[in-house]
Amino acid sequence: MDVKVTVNGETVAEAPREALIEIEGNLYFPPSALAPTTLEDSPTPYTCPWKGECQYHDVLTASGTVHDGAWSYPEPKPTAIEKVGRDFSGYIAFDKSLATIG
């Protein structure tokens, strides 16, 4: 069964449940699950104490841009990968208050 992310009424990501990685209650989608031209890197800085440096993304839809509506860890700490049990480098999570995930 596929899981979809909808922002402003548009599907921006879709993948089979088994392709997703759940971390701290957030579903991380593989980069291949994204609709083309959906994300644009944001300059917002953040570093998670255990996952490492985070990259925020603006979510682009025909209805407008959702600032910092998604994030990823391009190069998570090796200890974070060990803790999660899977390499989640580049996987994308979406802000649940801005996106419908289901």
C-alpha positions as a printed NumPy array, in Angstrom:
array([[ 0.   ,  0.   ,  0.   ],
       [ 1.37 ,  3.398, -0.987],
       [ 1.641,  6.31 ,  1.42 ],
       [ 1.074,  9.77 , -0.064],
       [ 1.998, 13.251,  1.116],
       [-0.355, 16.031,  0.057],
       [ 0.463, 19.731,  0.441],
       [-2.009, 22.399, -0.703],
       [-4.08 , 19.633, -2.287],
       [-1.189, 18.33 , -4.423],
       [ 0.55 , 14.979, -4.056],
       [ 4.216, 15.803, -3.501],
       [ 5.491, 12.35 , -2.503],
       [ 4.287,  8.764, -2.805],
       [ 5.966,  5.483, -1.897],
       [ 5.164,  1.987, -0.653],
       [ 5.018,  1.824,  3.158],
       [ 7.969, -0.594,  3.232],
       [10.18 ,  1.997,  1.459],
       [ 9.659,  4.569,  4.236],
       [11.721,  4.975,  7.389],
       [10.042,  6.095, 10.607],
       [12.15 ,  8.204, 12.965],
       [10.727,  9.877, 16.063],
       [ 7.188,  9.626, 14.693],
       [ 8.07 , 11.141, 11.303],
       [ 7.928,  9.206,  8.044],
       [10.964,  9.718,  5.831],
       [10.427,  9.194,  2.088],
       [13.16 ,  8.094, -0.307],
       [14.203, 10.843, -2.74 ],
       [12.776,  8.789, -5.623],
       [ 9.286,  9.179, -4.084],
       [ 9.168, 12.945, -4.677],
       [ 7.26 , 14.609, -7.467],
       [ 9.641, 16.516, -9.781],
       [10.547, 20.088, -8.748],
       [ 8.777, 19.679, -5.404],
       [11.558, 20.86 , -3.093],
       [13.927, 23.774, -2.957],
       [16.686, 23.983, -0.344],
       [16.038, 26.485,  2.441],
       [18.781, 28.463,  4.202],
       [17.295, 27.642,  7.636],
       [20.079, 26.089,  9.759],
       [19.565, 23.22 , 12.193],
       [21.733, 20.482, 13.634],
       [20.155, 17.577, 15.492],
       [22.273, 16.414, 18.442],
       [22.087, 12.762, 17.408],
       [21.282, 12.782, 13.655],
       [23.617, 15.576, 12.544],
       [23.257, 18.502, 10.143],
       [19.753, 18.959,  8.764],
       [18.739, 20.46 ,  5.419],
       [15.368, 22.194,  5.435],
       [13.384, 22.393,  2.197],
       [10.624, 24.673,  0.938],
       [ 7.781, 22.667, -0.608],
       [ 6.729, 24.091, -3.969],
       [ 3.151, 23.659, -5.198],
       [ 1.003, 25.415, -7.78 ],
       [-0.863, 27.012, -4.855],
       [ 2.286, 28.45 , -3.334],
       [ 5.427, 27.703, -1.382],
       [ 5.43 , 26.178,  2.1  ],
       [ 8.574, 27.509,  3.785],
       [10.553, 24.814,  5.636],
       [ 7.776, 22.283,  5.037],
       [10.212, 19.376,  4.734],
       [13.671, 18.359,  5.902],
       [16.348, 15.761,  5.333],
       [19.73 , 14.659,  6.617],
       [22.067, 14.503,  3.601],
       [24.881, 12.951,  5.657],
       [23.564, 11.683,  9.009],
       [26.007, 10.697, 11.712],
       [27.07 ,  7.026, 11.457],
       [25.771,  6.481, 14.993],
       [22.342,  7.769, 13.883],
       [22.252,  5.252, 11.021],
       [23.152,  2.511, 13.504],
       [20.423,  3.662, 15.905],
       [17.751,  3.779, 13.172],
       [18.933,  0.515, 11.631],
       [18.814,  1.833,  8.048],
       [20.692,  4.453,  6.085],
       [18.326,  7.433,  5.808],
       [20.752,  9.742,  3.968],
       [18.746, 12.12 ,  1.786],
       [15.349, 10.742,  2.834],
       [12.728, 13.489,  3.191],
       [10.286, 14.08 ,  6.066],
       [ 7.349, 16.502,  5.87 ],
       [ 5.924, 18.78 ,  8.555],
       [ 2.746, 17.023,  9.724],
       [ 1.035, 20.33 , 10.473],
       [ 1.385, 21.372,  6.816],
       [ 1.063, 18.075,  4.982],
       [-1.525, 15.309,  4.88 ],
       [ 0.249, 11.971,  5.147],
       [-1.759,  8.854,  4.511]])
